Amino acid sequence: MDIGVPNAAHFVFIPAVLIVGVVVGWILGSRAAQDAMASEMRKREERAKRTERSA
């Protein structure tokens, strides 16, 4: 078994996979942040409606 220097494909494939991972993570993270913000806004609106009814 000869373990040597990686061929040229590694120098293209590995950074490409890393870039794809960053892009997918960015997209999924931004969607999760939008969902969390929307959920928080709904909670605030419901809380405001409840305080208006009780006041």
DSSP file (Angstrom, degrees, kcal/mol; ACC not computed):
  #  RESIDUE AA STRUCTURE BP1 BP2  ACC     N-H-->O    O-->H-N    N-H-->O    O-->H-N    TCO  KAPPA ALPHA  PHI   PSI    X-CA   Y-CA   Z-CA
    1    1 A M              0   0    0      0, 0.0     2,-0.7     0, 0.0     0, 0.0   0.000 360.0 360.0 360.0 121.7    0.0    0.0    0.0
    2    2 A D        -     0   0    0      2,-0.0     2,-0.7     0, 0.0     0, 0.0  -0.887 360.0-168.1-106.0 113.5    1.5    3.3   -1.1
    3    3 A I        +     0   0    0     -2,-0.7     2,-0.2     3,-0.0     0, 0.0  -0.895  28.7 143.6-101.8 117.9    0.4    6.3    0.7
    4    4 A G        -     0   0    0     -2,-0.7     3,-0.1     1,-0.1    -2,-0.0  -0.425  51.4 -38.5-132.4-155.7    1.5    9.5   -1.1
    5    5 A V        -     0   0    0     -2,-0.2    -1,-0.1     1,-0.1     0, 0.0  -0.552  66.2-107.2 -75.7 136.6    0.5   13.0   -1.9
    6    6 A P        -     0   0    0      0, 0.0    -1,-0.1     0, 0.0     5,-0.0  -0.306  38.1-112.2 -62.6 149.2   -3.2   13.4   -2.8
    7    7 A N    >>  -     0   0    0      1,-0.1     3,-1.3    -3,-0.1     4,-0.6  -0.165  35.0 -90.8 -77.1 178.0   -3.9   14.0   -6.5
    8    8 A A  H >> S+     0   0    0      1,-0.3     4,-0.7     2,-0.2     3,-0.6   0.741 117.9  71.7 -64.7 -25.1   -5.2   17.3   -7.9
    9    9 A A  H >> S+     0   0    0      1,-0.2     4,-3.3     2,-0.2     3,-0.8   0.850  91.9  58.6 -61.8 -32.4   -8.8   16.3   -7.5
   10   10 A H  H <> S+     0   0    0     -3,-1.3     4,-1.7     1,-0.2    -1,-0.2   0.862  99.9  56.4 -64.5 -35.0   -8.5   16.7   -3.8
   11   11 A F  H << S+     0   0    0     -4,-0.6    -1,-0.2    -3,-0.6    -2,-0.2   0.650 118.3  33.3 -73.8 -14.2   -7.5   20.3   -4.2
   12   12 A V  H <X S+     0   0    0     -3,-0.8     4,-1.6    -4,-0.7    -2,-0.2   0.787 119.3  48.6-101.8 -45.1  -10.7   21.0   -6.1
   13   13 A F  H  X S+     0   0    0     -4,-3.3     4,-2.5     2,-0.2     5,-0.2   0.916 108.0  51.2 -67.4 -47.0  -13.2   18.6   -4.4
   14   14 A I  H  X S+     0   0    0     -4,-1.7     4,-2.2    -5,-0.3    -1,-0.2   0.939 113.1  43.1 -63.7 -50.1  -12.5   19.4   -0.8
   15   15 A P  H  > S+     0   0    0      0, 0.0     4,-2.5     0, 0.0    -1,-0.2   0.880 113.3  54.3 -62.5 -34.3  -12.9   23.2   -1.0
   16   16 A A  H  X S+     0   0    0     -4,-1.6     4,-2.4     2,-0.2    -2,-0.2   0.921 109.0  47.3 -64.1 -42.7  -16.0   22.7   -3.2
   17   17 A V  H  X S+     0   0    0     -4,-2.5     4,-2.3     2,-0.2    -1,-0.2   0.900 112.1  50.7 -64.9 -40.5  -17.6   20.5   -0.6
   18   18 A L  H  X S+     0   0    0     -4,-2.2     4,-2.2    -5,-0.2    -2,-0.2   0.911 110.8  48.2 -63.3 -42.4  -16.8   23.0    2.1
   19   19 A I  H  X S+     0   0    0     -4,-2.5     4,-2.3     2,-0.2    -2,-0.2   0.911 111.2  50.1 -65.5 -42.1  -18.3   25.9    0.1
   20   20 A V  H  X S+     0   0    0     -4,-2.4     4,-2.6     1,-0.2     5,-0.2   0.908 110.6  51.2 -62.1 -41.1  -21.4   23.9   -0.6
   21   21 A G  H  X S+     0   0    0     -4,-2.3     4,-2.4     1,-0.2    -2,-0.2   0.893 109.8  48.8 -63.2 -40.2  -21.7   23.1    3.1
   22   22 A V  H  X S+     0   0    0     -4,-2.2     4,-2.4     2,-0.2    -2,-0.2   0.915 112.5  48.3 -65.5 -42.6  -21.4   26.8    4.0
   23   23 A V  H  X S+     0   0    0     -4,-2.3     4,-2.4     2,-0.2    -2,-0.2   0.930 113.2  46.5 -64.9 -45.6  -24.0   27.8    1.5
   24   24 A V  H  X S+     0   0    0     -4,-2.6     4,-2.7     1,-0.2     5,-0.2   0.916 113.7  49.4 -63.8 -42.2  -26.5   25.1    2.7
   25   25 A G  H  X S+     0   0    0     -4,-2.4     4,-2.5    -5,-0.2    -1,-0.2   0.893 110.0  51.2 -62.7 -40.1  -25.8   26.0    6.3
   26   26 A W  H  X S+     0   0    0     -4,-2.4     4,-2.3     2,-0.2    -2,-0.2   0.927 112.4  46.1 -62.3 -45.9  -26.4   29.7    5.5
   27   27 A I  H  X S+     0   0    0     -4,-2.4     4,-2.1     2,-0.2    -2,-0.2   0.946 115.9  44.2 -64.4 -49.1  -29.7   29.0    3.8
   28   28 A L  H  X S+     0   0    0     -4,-2.7     4,-2.2     1,-0.2    -1,-0.2   0.884 114.0  51.2 -65.3 -37.4  -31.0   26.7    6.5
   29   29 A G  H  X S+     0   0    0     -4,-2.5     4,-2.2    -5,-0.2    -1,-0.2   0.895 109.2  49.2 -66.5 -40.4  -29.8   29.0    9.3
   30   30 A S  H  X S+     0   0    0     -4,-2.3     4,-2.2     2,-0.2    -1,-0.2   0.882 111.4  50.0 -68.2 -36.2  -31.5   32.0    7.7
   31   31 A R  H  X S+     0   0    0     -4,-2.1     4,-2.4     2,-0.2    -2,-0.2   0.919 110.7  49.5 -66.3 -41.9  -34.7   30.1    7.4
   32   32 A A  H  X S+     0   0    0     -4,-2.2     4,-2.3     1,-0.2    -2,-0.2   0.889 110.7  50.4 -63.9 -38.7  -34.6   29.0   11.0
   33   33 A A  H  X S+     0   0    0     -4,-2.2     4,-2.3     2,-0.2    -1,-0.2   0.904 110.3  49.5 -66.5 -40.8  -34.0   32.5   12.1
   34   34 A Q  H  X S+     0   0    0     -4,-2.2     4,-2.5     2,-0.2    -2,-0.2   0.912 111.8  48.8 -63.7 -42.3  -37.0   33.8   10.1
   35   35 A D  H  X S+     0   0    0     -4,-2.4     4,-2.4     2,-0.2    -2,-0.2   0.903 111.5  49.4 -64.2 -41.0  -39.2   31.1   11.6
   36   36 A A  H  X S+     0   0    0     -4,-2.3     4,-2.3     2,-0.2    -1,-0.2   0.900 111.8  48.7 -65.3 -40.3  -38.0   31.9   15.1
   37   37 A M  H  X S+     0   0    0     -4,-2.3     4,-2.3     2,-0.2    -2,-0.2   0.915 111.5  49.0 -66.2 -42.9  -38.7   35.6   14.5
   38   38 A A  H  X S+     0   0    0     -4,-2.5     4,-2.2     2,-0.2    -2,-0.2   0.906 111.5  50.0 -63.1 -41.6  -42.1   34.9   13.1
   39   39 A S  H  X S+     0   0    0     -4,-2.4     4,-2.2     1,-0.2    -2,-0.2   0.917 110.7  49.3 -63.1 -43.3  -42.9   32.7   16.1
   40   40 A E  H  X S+     0   0    0     -4,-2.3     4,-2.2     1,-0.2    -2,-0.2   0.893 110.3  50.7 -63.7 -39.9  -41.8   35.3   18.6
   41   41 A M  H  X S+     0   0    0     -4,-2.3     4,-2.4     2,-0.2    -1,-0.2   0.897 109.4  51.0 -66.0 -39.5  -43.9   38.0   16.8
   42   42 A R  H  X S+     0   0    0     -4,-2.2     4,-2.5     2,-0.2    -2,-0.2   0.915 109.9  50.3 -63.1 -41.7  -47.0   35.7   17.0
   43   43 A K  H  X S+     0   0    0     -4,-2.2     4,-2.4     1,-0.2    -2,-0.2   0.915 110.9  48.7 -62.1 -42.6  -46.4   35.2   20.7
   44   44 A R  H  X S+     0   0    0     -4,-2.2     4,-2.3     2,-0.2    -1,-0.2   0.906 111.5  49.3 -64.4 -41.3  -46.1   38.9   21.3
   45   45 A E  H  X S+     0   0    0     -4,-2.4     4,-2.3     2,-0.2    -2,-0.2   0.915 112.3  47.7 -64.3 -42.5  -49.3   39.6   19.4
   46   46 A E  H  X S+     0   0    0     -4,-2.5     4,-2.2     2,-0.2    -2,-0.2   0.905 112.1  50.0 -64.3 -40.7  -51.2   37.0   21.3
   47   47 A R  H  X S+     0   0    0     -4,-2.4     4,-2.1     1,-0.2    -2,-0.2   0.891 110.6  50.0 -64.5 -39.4  -49.9   38.3   24.6
   48   48 A A  H  X S+     0   0    0     -4,-2.3     4,-1.9     2,-0.2    -2,-0.2   0.891 110.1  50.3 -66.9 -39.3  -50.9   41.8   23.6
   49   49 A K  H  X S+     0   0    0     -4,-2.3     4,-2.1     1,-0.2    -2,-0.2   0.902 110.0  50.6 -64.8 -40.5  -54.4   40.7   22.7
   50   50 A R  H  X S+     0   0    0     -4,-2.2     4,-1.9     1,-0.2    -2,-0.2   0.895 110.7  48.3 -65.5 -39.3  -54.8   38.9   26.0
   51   51 A T  H  X S+     0   0    0     -4,-2.1     4,-1.1     1,-0.2    -1,-0.2   0.840 110.1  52.6 -71.0 -31.0  -53.7   42.0   28.0
   52   52 A E  H  < S+     0   0    0     -4,-1.9    -2,-0.2     2,-0.2    -1,-0.2   0.894 109.8  49.0 -68.0 -39.6  -56.1   44.1   26.0
   53   53 A R  H  < S+     0   0    0     -4,-2.1    -2,-0.2     1,-0.2    -1,-0.2   0.895 113.8  45.0 -66.3 -39.8  -59.0   41.8   26.8
   54   54 A S  H  <        0   0    0     -4,-1.9    -1,-0.2     1,-0.2    -2,-0.2   0.698 360.0 360.0 -79.5 -18.2  -58.2   41.7   30.5
   55   55 A A     <        0   0    0     -4,-1.1    -1,-0.2    -5,-0.2    -2,-0.2   0.471 360.0 360.0 -84.6 360.0  -57.7   45.5   30.8
